[in-house]
Amino acid sequence: MAMTSLKDIYLDQLQDMWSANTQSLSVVNELGRAATDQELSEALIAGGKGISDGIAELEKLCNDHGINPSAEHCKGMEGLVKEARAHGLSDDIADDDVRDAAIIPQYQRMVHYALAGYGTLVAFANRLGLDGDAAVLEKCLDNTYDGDRHMTKIATKGGVNKAAAS
């Protein structure tokens, strides 16, 4: 698609975000199964549910605009997913507590990418007067922030990093 307007960029970014979420979903589920700390595992499972919900919302928005959500492939998330597998699921991590501590930054890197994507989409939708889209995307953004804050709490106040440091 030729980019000739903000709306063209917006639609392209909707597809990119759908791709990013679709790619991250499988590795987030893998990280959830690999985590041994119960709070971490539950947070990752909840994160996977949130990603699934975001995928459904993005797909609906794409369909509402008459575009195929899978027409774009997000190279940025492709790299982050590869990194998450290499550094959060690697067989080189022999200690479960250390693996749990390694999982958190891998997850949060993917989440921060999603925060940037959703934030941009909200700004574009607002500028374009797409109030319904903006409301949906704002909810996705808020849910993503909530997941990130919860993961930070697990890392800083929970037992994951403490256990890995022992």
N, C-alpha and C positions, 0 to 999 in steps of 0.2 A: 504494500500500500504506500503510495506517495504521501509524504507528510507535507501538507499545505496549510494546516490550521492547527490550533490547539486541540480541537476535537479529534483530529487524526492522531495526534500524540496521545491523547487520553485513551482512545480506543486501543492503540498499540500497547499502552501500559496496562490496560485491563487484561489483555492477552498475556503479557509478560508476567503479570502477577499471578494469573491462573497457572501458568507454567511453573513459576517458582514454587507455589504452594503444592502443586501436584508432585513435583520432584522431591520436596522436603518431607512430604507425608510418610513415605516408606522408611526413610532413615530415622525420623522421629519415633516411629513405632519400633524400629529395631533398637534404638537407644533406650526406649522404655522397657523393652524386654531384657536388655543387657544390664540395666541398673539394678543394684542389689538393695540400695536404700529405699525403703518403702515409700517415703514421702516423695523422693525424686522420681521413682517409677510412676507413681500416681500422677505427678505433675506432668510428666512426659506423655502419659496416656491422655490426660486432659488436653495437653497441647495438640496432640494428634486429632482429637475430636474438634478442637477449635480450627485447626487447619482444614479439616473436612468441611466444616460449616462455611469457612471462607471460600473454599473451592466452589461449593454450591451457590453461594451468593455471587461470586464472580461469573460463574457460568450463566446464571440468570441475567445478570447485567449485560454480558456479551450477547446473549440471545435477544434481549430487549433491543439492542442496537443493531441486530442483524449481522453480527460477526461471529466467526468460529473461534471459540476460546483457545483451541489448540493450534492456531495458526502461527503462534510465536513460540520460540524455544529460548528460555532464560539461561544464558551462559553463566551469568553471575551465580545463580543458585546451583547450577551444575557443579561449579567449583567448590562451593560451600558444602554441598552434599558429599563430594569426594573427600574433602578435608574431614568432615564429621566421621565418615567411615574409617579413614586412615588414623585419626587421632582419638576417636571415642570408642571404636569397636575393634581396634587392632589386637591381634594375638600377642603382641609384645607387652601388653599391659597385664602383668601376672597377678596383681593385687586388686581385689574387688573394690576396696575403698578408693584406691588410686583411679580405677576406671570410672567410678562414680564422679570423682572430682574432675576428671578429664571430659566427661560427657557434658557437664554444665556449660563450659565456654563454647563448645561446638554447637550446642542447641542455641545458645544466646546469639552467636554470630548469624545463624539463619533467621532468628527472630528479628534481629536488628535490620537485616535486609528487608524483611517484611514490613517493619515499621516505616522504613524510608519509602517503600513502594505504596503502602496504604496512605501515608501522609501526603505524598505527591498526588495520588488519585483524588483524595478529598479536596485538596486545593484546586485541582483542575476542574472537578465536578462543580465546586462552588463558583468558580470563575465562569464556567459555561452555563450557569443557571440550572444545572441538573440536580435540583434539590432532593429528589427521591434517591438518586444514585449517591449523593453526598451523605445522606442519612445512613444508608446501608454500609457504605465504606467507612464512615465514622464509627459505626458499631464494630466493624471488623478491626479497625485501628485500636479502639478502646480495649477490645478483648485481647488483642496482641500485646498491648502495654500491660494488661493485668497478668498475662502469662509470664512476661519478662520480669515484672516485679516479684512474682511468686518465686521464680527461679533464683533471682538475686537473694531473696530471703532464705531460700534453702542453702545457698552457698555461704551466706554470711552469718545467719543465726541458727541454721540447722546443723546437723552433725556431719555432713558430707566432708567438708574441707578439714574439719577437726579430726575425723577418722583417718583421712588420707595423710595428715601431717604426723600421726603417731607412729 
